[in-house]
Amino acid sequence: MKSNYDILGNHIRLIDTRNRESITDRVLGINIDKFFMPSVANVIGTDLSKYKLITKGKFACNPMHVGRDERLPVALYDEEKPAIVSPAYFMFEVIDNSILNEDYLMMWFRRPDLTVFVGYILTEVYVVGLLGTIFAD
């Protein structure tokens, strides 16, 4: 039976916008419930211009915590005021919101069965390889 599902990589693209102009110093992380939170990292003396600038409607993901937290820490930024996330995070956006709504995608990322699947199947190495496959040209 043919599936009606399409590959996620056809509908999202990686973005890498840095805080080069020091627009903000508000550093955020992603909690295990897939929401942004103030970062607990000590950034005193850190060059925040190398951090990634996130704006409304963009996603961020911290693949380093998949193995530790048994979840895919991904969140949709929904605030008007920009913030920054670690340069180790990857960010992506929906290409066409009329085809794939960003809020709908975030709803899927928050599904408990997806969280269980990710925690059971994926490891940090696998996630990095999988994402490379999703975003490959």
N, CA, C and O of each residue as an XYZ file, in Angstrom:
548
protein
N       0.835     -1.176      0.000
C       0.000      0.000      0.000
C       0.883      1.245      0.000
O       1.803      1.356      0.811
N       0.612      2.155     -0.886
C       1.419      3.369     -1.024
C       1.090      4.365      0.087
O      -0.075      4.597      0.409
N       2.122      4.936      0.653
C       1.952      5.936      1.710
C       1.737      7.315      1.101
O       2.295      7.637      0.053
N       0.932      8.113      1.761
C       0.708      9.494      1.335
C       1.679     10.458      2.004
O       1.622     11.665      1.770
N       2.562      9.931      2.829
C       3.508     10.780      3.535
C       4.619     11.240      2.603
O       5.008     10.529      1.677
N       5.115     12.426      2.861
C       6.232     12.970      2.103
C       7.435     13.066      3.037
O       7.274     13.054      4.258
N       8.607     13.157      2.488
C       9.837     13.261      3.266
C       9.919     14.651      3.893
O       9.736     15.659      3.210
N      10.192     14.696      5.181
C      10.285     15.970      5.896
C      11.309     16.901      5.261
O      11.100     18.112      5.202
N      12.407     16.340      4.790
C      13.463     17.145      4.180
C      13.022     17.916      2.949
O      13.703     18.855      2.535
N      11.898     17.538      2.357
C      11.358     18.291      1.222
C      10.660     19.572      1.661
O      10.345     20.428      0.834
N      10.418     19.704      2.963
C       9.602     20.814      3.455
C      10.306     21.715      4.464
O       9.744     22.721      4.898
N      11.520     21.363      4.835
C      12.280     22.199      5.770
C      13.684     22.427      5.220
O      14.170     21.667      4.382
N      14.325     23.489      5.707
C      15.711     23.752      5.296
C      16.497     24.251      6.503
O      15.977     24.949      7.373
N      17.754     23.868      6.519
C      18.661     24.337      7.563
C      18.909     25.825      7.393
O      18.976     26.331      6.273
N      19.045     26.520      8.514
C      19.420     27.930      8.492
C      20.545     28.131      9.497
O      20.649     27.389     10.473
N      21.365     29.107      9.267
C      22.497     29.378     10.156
C      22.729     30.890     10.193
O      23.596     31.420      9.497
N      21.939     31.563     11.014
C      22.047     33.005     11.165
C      22.767     33.285     12.477
O      22.284     32.910     13.546
N      23.903     33.932     12.398
C      24.699     34.207     13.596
C      24.364     35.577     14.179
O      23.817     36.442     13.495
N      24.694     35.752     15.425
C      24.450     36.988     16.169
C      25.601     37.972     15.940
O      26.055     38.621     16.882
N      26.065     38.085     14.715
C      27.265     38.873     14.385
C      27.163     40.334     14.805
O      28.165     40.944     15.180
N      25.974     40.893     14.747
C      25.797     42.300     15.099
C      25.395     42.469     16.559
O      24.948     43.542     16.965
N      25.553     41.414     17.343
C      25.218     41.426     18.777
C      23.828     42.013     19.020
O      23.656     42.923     19.831
N      22.858     41.484     18.312
C      21.477     41.952     18.418
C      20.900     41.685     19.803
O      20.124     42.488     20.321
N      21.276     40.567     20.397
C      20.747     40.212     21.707
C      21.784     39.419     22.490
O      22.711     38.843     21.920
N      21.608     39.402     23.806
C      22.455     38.560     24.657
C      21.589     37.570     25.445
O      22.045     36.973     26.420
N      20.356     37.407     25.017
C      19.421     36.485     25.667
C      19.661     35.077     25.134
O      19.264     34.751     24.015
N      20.316     34.247     25.945
C      20.693     32.887     25.542
C      19.631     31.907     26.037
O      19.265     31.903     27.212
N      19.149     31.082     25.116
C      18.128     30.096     25.448
C      18.632     28.683     25.189
O      19.527     28.459     24.375
N      18.040     27.751     25.895
C      18.250     26.332     25.658
C      16.888     25.700     25.407
O      15.874     26.395     25.362
N      16.868     24.389     25.245
C      15.615     23.663     25.030
C      15.483     22.625     26.137
O      16.407     21.849     26.382
N      14.324     22.614     26.810
C      14.123     21.635     27.874
C      13.581     20.318     27.308
O      13.290     20.223     26.115
N      13.449     19.315     28.164
C      13.036     17.996     27.685
C      11.578     17.966     27.243
O      11.142     17.019     26.588
N      10.822     19.007     27.603
C       9.431     19.102     27.162
C       9.298     19.837     25.832
O       8.190     20.091     25.360
N      10.439     20.176     25.234
C      10.507     20.776     23.899
C      10.011     22.218     23.870
O       9.302     22.636     22.955
N      10.406     22.962     24.897
C      10.138     24.390     24.967
C      11.455     25.111     25.219
O      12.379     24.556     25.815
N      11.527     26.359     24.757
C      12.709     27.166     25.044
C      12.694     27.576     26.505
O      11.632     27.775     27.094
N      13.879     27.700     27.083
C      14.040     28.137     28.469
C      15.326     28.943     28.554
O      16.196     28.802     27.694
N      15.464     29.787     29.574
C      16.735     30.498     29.745
C      17.873     29.491     29.917
O      17.731     28.504     30.638
N      18.979     29.742     29.266
C      20.119     28.827     29.326
C      20.727     28.814     30.720
O      20.767     29.837     31.404
N      21.199     27.646     31.128
C      21.894     27.516     32.405
C      23.409     27.556     32.206
O      24.168     27.441     33.169
N      23.843     27.718     30.971
C      25.280     27.734     30.661
C      25.922     29.025     31.165
O      25.312     30.094     31.137
N      27.147     28.903     31.618
C      27.926     30.070     32.026
C      28.541     30.674     30.767
O      29.441     30.089     30.164
N      28.052     31.842     30.377
C      28.531     32.478     29.147
C      29.363     33.725     29.440
O      29.614     34.531     28.544
N      29.785     33.881     30.677
C      30.629     35.026     31.029
C      31.934     34.924     30.242
O      32.619     33.902     30.286
N      32.265     35.989     29.528
C      33.478     36.013     28.722
C      33.346     35.313     27.380
O      34.325     35.206     26.643
N      32.154     34.835     27.052
C      31.922     34.128     25.790
C      31.580     35.127     24.686
O      30.853     36.094     24.916
N      32.100     34.889     23.512
C      31.788     35.725     22.354
C      30.416     35.312     21.819
O      30.296     34.331     21.084
N      29.389     36.068     22.195
C      28.023     35.729     21.813
C      27.720     36.027     20.350
O      26.643     35.686     19.862
N      28.653     36.658     19.645
C      28.434     36.918     18.217
C      28.526     35.623     17.404
O      28.099     35.576     16.251
N      29.081     34.580     18.011
C      29.179     33.283     17.331
C      27.945     32.420     17.572
O      27.770     31.382     16.934
N      27.102     32.848     18.485
C      25.878     32.107     18.771
C      24.884     32.294     17.628
O      24.993     33.238     16.846
N      23.921     31.389     17.543
C      22.940     31.440     16.457
C      21.736     32.279     16.877
O      21.208     32.136     17.980
N      21.325     33.146     15.979
C      20.200     34.049     16.215
C      18.914     33.363     15.764
O      18.776     32.953     14.612
N      17.981     33.250     16.699
C      16.707     32.614     16.361
C      15.592     33.649     16.425
O      15.530     34.471     17.339
N      14.721     33.586     15.436
C      13.600     34.517     15.350
C      12.296     33.732     15.251
O      12.291     32.514     15.071
N      11.204     34.456     15.374
C       9.878     33.835     15.377
C       9.677     32.938     14.148
O      10.004     33.306     13.020
N       9.125     31.742     14.415
C       8.820     30.802     13.342
C       9.952     29.864     12.970
O       9.802     29.049     12.060
N      11.086     29.963     13.656
C      12.232     29.092     13.372
C      12.323     28.000     14.448
O      11.888     28.186     15.585
N      12.895     26.872     14.059
C      13.093     25.751     14.973
C      14.562     25.665     15.365
O      15.446     26.029     14.589
N      14.812     25.183     16.570
C      16.172     24.867     17.004
C      16.154     23.460     17.587
O      15.145     23.005     18.125
N      17.287     22.786     17.468
C      17.399     21.419     17.968
C      18.784     21.215     18.558
O      19.785     21.673     18.006
N      18.826     20.521     19.684
C      20.077     20.202     20.353
C      20.305     18.693     20.255
O      19.869     17.949     21.134
N      20.979     18.233     19.207
C      21.133     16.788     19.013
C      22.058     16.118     20.029
O      22.054     14.892     20.141
N      22.849     16.893     20.769
C      23.776     16.282     21.730
C      23.055     15.650     22.917
O      23.638     14.817     23.612
N      21.813     16.022     23.163
C      21.107     15.507     24.337
C      20.207     14.319     24.037
O      19.533     13.817     24.937
N      20.184     13.866     22.806
C      19.305     12.751     22.448
C      19.657     11.507     23.252
O      18.771     10.892     23.845
N      20.901     11.132     23.284
C      21.315      9.937     24.013
C      21.114     10.068     25.508
O      20.725      9.109     26.174
N      21.379     11.253     26.038
C      21.268     11.474     27.478
C      19.820     11.551     27.933
O      19.441     10.909     28.913
N      19.013     12.327     27.233
C      17.637     12.573     27.662
C      16.621     11.647     27.003
O      15.443     11.666     27.360
N      17.064     10.840     26.050
C      16.203      9.922     25.310
C      15.035     10.644     24.643
O      13.916     10.131     24.600
N      15.306     11.820     24.133
C      14.330     12.617     23.392
C      15.057     13.432     22.351
O      16.273     13.608     22.419
N      14.317     13.922     21.402
C      14.867     14.844     20.422
C      14.491     16.251     20.874
O      13.353     16.676     20.674
N      15.432     16.986     21.485
C      15.110     18.324     21.981
C      15.006     19.324     20.831
O      16.006     19.875     20.371
N      13.783     19.541     20.383
C      13.515     20.476     19.300
C      12.389     21.396     19.762
O      11.454     20.952     20.430
N      12.477     22.672     19.407
C      11.445     23.628     19.814
C      11.239     24.670     18.726
O      12.151     25.002     17.969
N      10.023     25.170     18.672
C       9.647     26.238     17.746
C       9.674     27.552     18.513
O       9.021     27.686     19.548
N      10.429     28.519     18.007
C      10.513     29.825     18.659
C       9.311     30.657     18.234
O       9.088     30.874     17.043
N       8.532     31.127     19.220
C       7.300     31.842     18.886
C       7.232     33.259     19.446
O       6.159     33.862     19.471
N       8.344     33.786     19.888
C       8.351     35.146     20.432
C       8.761     36.149     19.362
O       9.464     35.811     18.410
N       8.310     37.385     19.535
C       8.644     38.451     18.583
C      10.098     38.897     18.719
O      10.753     39.200     17.723
N      10.596     38.937     19.946
C      11.954     39.414     20.210
C      12.960     38.289     19.952
O      12.792     37.193     20.486
N      14.002     38.531     19.146
C      14.983     37.476     18.860
C      15.753     37.044     20.114
O      15.829     37.774     21.102
N      16.310     35.855     20.040
C      17.161     35.319     21.102
C      18.311     34.581     20.422
O      18.374     34.519     19.194
N      19.215     34.023     21.218
C      20.320     33.244     20.658
C      20.378     31.875     21.320
O      19.967     31.691     22.466
N      20.903     30.921     20.554
C      21.113     29.563     21.045
C      22.559     29.174     20.755
O      23.244     29.824     19.966
N      22.998     28.134     21.387
C      24.366     27.650     21.226
C      24.712     27.413     19.758
O      23.854     27.002     18.976
N      25.960     27.669     19.383
C      26.383     27.359     18.019
C      26.344     25.855     17.723
O      26.396     25.458     16.559
N      26.253     25.015     18.763
C      26.172     23.567     18.570
C      24.771     23.123     18.146
O      24.605     22.020     17.625
N      23.785     23.955     18.358
C      22.420     23.634     17.930
C      22.348     23.758     16.419
O      23.132     24.487     15.811
N      21.419     23.053     15.822
C      21.120     23.347     14.429
C      19.733     23.965     14.390
O      18.883     23.677     15.232
N      19.522     24.809     13.407
C      18.245     25.498     13.259
C      17.687     25.207     11.872
O      18.431     25.000     10.913
N      16.380     25.196     11.789
C      15.734     24.995     10.501
C      14.415     25.744     10.469
O      13.896     26.182     11.496
N      13.887     25.878      9.254
C      12.609     26.558      9.068
C      11.773     25.782      8.062
O      12.295     25.014      7.254
N      10.480     25.997      8.130
C       9.567     25.423      7.146
C       9.697     26.248      5.870
O       9.683     27.478      5.919
N       9.821     25.581      4.742
C      10.004     26.268      3.460
C       8.735     27.006      3.040
O       8.795     28.175      2.657
N       7.597     26.338      3.110
C       6.331     26.943      2.685
C       5.270     26.627      3.731
O       4.786     25.499      3.817
N       4.916     27.632      4.521
C       3.974     27.441      5.620
C       2.562     27.101      5.130
O       1.739     26.628      5.915
N       2.273     27.332      3.856
C       0.950     26.971      3.333
C       0.868     25.470      3.028
O      -0.226     24.924      2.884
N       2.018     24.810      2.931
C       2.056     23.363      2.700
C       2.265     22.614      4.012
O       1.589     21.619      4.275
N       3.188     23.083      4.825
C       3.460     22.498      6.137
C       3.491     23.627      7.152
O       4.418     24.438      7.162
N       2.490     23.677      7.992
C       2.394     24.717      9.012
C       3.387     24.432     10.131
O       3.473     23.304     10.615
N       4.134     25.450     10.542
C       5.170     25.257     11.571
C       4.574     24.818     12.912
O       5.185     24.017     13.620
N       3.399     25.326     13.268
C       2.768     24.904     14.527
C       2.335     23.440     14.456
O       2.437     22.707     15.440
N       1.859     23.027     13.303
C       1.467     21.632     13.105
C       2.689     20.718     13.213
O       2.624     19.660     13.839
N       3.798     21.129     12.602
C       5.028     20.338     12.698
C       5.475     20.225     14.148
O       5.888     19.152     14.588
N       5.396     21.329     14.897
C       5.799     21.288     16.306
C       4.876     20.370     17.097
O       5.324     19.684     18.015
N       3.608     20.352     16.754
C       2.677     19.435     17.409
C       3.138     17.991     17.203
O       3.081     17.187     18.133
N       3.594     17.658     15.998
C       4.096     16.310     15.730
C       5.364     16.027     16.519
O       5.538     14.921     17.032
N       6.248     17.005     16.623
C       7.474     16.800     17.394
C       7.174     16.553     18.871
O       7.957     15.891     19.553
N       6.064     17.069     19.372
C       5.717     16.907     20.788
C       4.918     15.642     21.068
O       4.638     15.349     22.230
N       4.550     14.900     20.067
C       3.761     13.683     20.283
C       4.539     12.696     21.159
O       5.724     12.460     20.927
N       3.876     12.123     22.159
C       4.564     11.163     23.040
C       5.123      9.955     22.296
O       6.202      9.470     22.635
N       4.405      9.463     21.287
C       4.901      8.285     20.574
C       6.162      8.604     19.778
O       7.019      7.734     19.620
N       6.295      9.821     19.278
C       7.529     10.217     18.596
C       8.677     10.275     19.597
O       9.793      9.852     19.298
N       8.396     10.802     20.789
C       9.417     10.890     21.831
C       9.901      9.504     22.231
O      11.103      9.289     22.390
N       8.982      8.568     22.393
C       9.358      7.193     22.750
C      10.183      6.575     21.630
O      11.198      5.929     21.892
N       9.758      6.767     20.386
C      10.493      6.224     19.240
C      11.907      6.780     19.202
O      12.870      6.031     19.043
N      12.030      8.082     19.347
C      13.349      8.716     19.301
C      14.213      8.200     20.440
O      15.383      7.877     20.235
N      13.646      8.120     21.640
C      14.413      7.644     22.782
C      14.843      6.201     22.646
O      15.914      5.824     23.122
N      14.027      5.395     22.007
C      14.324      3.977     21.879
C      15.284      3.689     20.730
O      16.180      2.856     20.872
N      15.119      4.346     19.625
C      15.856      4.022     18.409
C      17.122      4.850     18.220
O      18.172      4.311     17.870
N      17.027      6.139     18.448
C      18.100      7.030     18.028
C      19.196      7.201     19.073
O      18.940      7.169     20.276
N      20.403      7.381     18.592
C      21.526      7.773     19.427
C      22.081      9.051     18.828
O      21.671      9.456     17.741
N      23.005      9.687     19.521
C      23.558     10.941     19.015
C      24.163     10.777     17.625
O      23.935     11.613     16.751
N      24.915      9.730     17.414
C      25.554      9.519     16.115
C      24.507      9.301     15.038
O      24.622      9.836     13.935
N      23.497      8.524     15.351
C      22.446      8.243     14.383
C      21.686      9.516     14.017
O      21.381      9.740     12.846
N      21.378     10.353     15.014
C      20.646     11.597     14.751
C      21.440     12.493     13.817
O      20.885     13.036     12.861
N      22.726     12.656     14.078
C      23.546     13.505     13.215
C      23.562     12.951     11.794
O      23.436     13.711     10.833
N      23.715     11.641     11.652
C      23.700     11.028     10.327
C      22.343     11.144      9.657
O      22.256     11.413      8.459
N      21.282     10.940     10.432
C      19.933     11.048      9.895
C      19.655     12.463      9.416
O      19.103     12.657      8.333
N      20.031     13.441     10.208
C      19.784     14.824      9.815
C      20.602     15.189      8.588
O      20.147     15.958      7.741
N      21.797     14.646      8.490
C      22.588     14.876      7.285
C      21.893     14.322      6.056
O      21.963     14.906      4.975
N      21.216     13.181      6.228
C      20.464     12.588      5.127
C      19.239     13.428      4.780
O      18.940     13.639      3.604
N      18.538     13.901      5.792
C      17.334     14.706      5.566
C      17.672     15.980      4.810
O      16.941     16.384      3.905
N      18.782     16.614      5.179
C      19.117     17.907      4.610
C      20.066     17.814      3.419
O      20.524     18.835      2.907
N      20.362     16.598      2.979
C      21.264     16.442      1.827
C      20.590     16.950      0.564
O      19.374     16.844      0.400
N      21.392     17.495     -0.311
C      20.843     17.996     -1.593
C      20.540     16.844     -2.521
O      20.074     17.058     -3.640
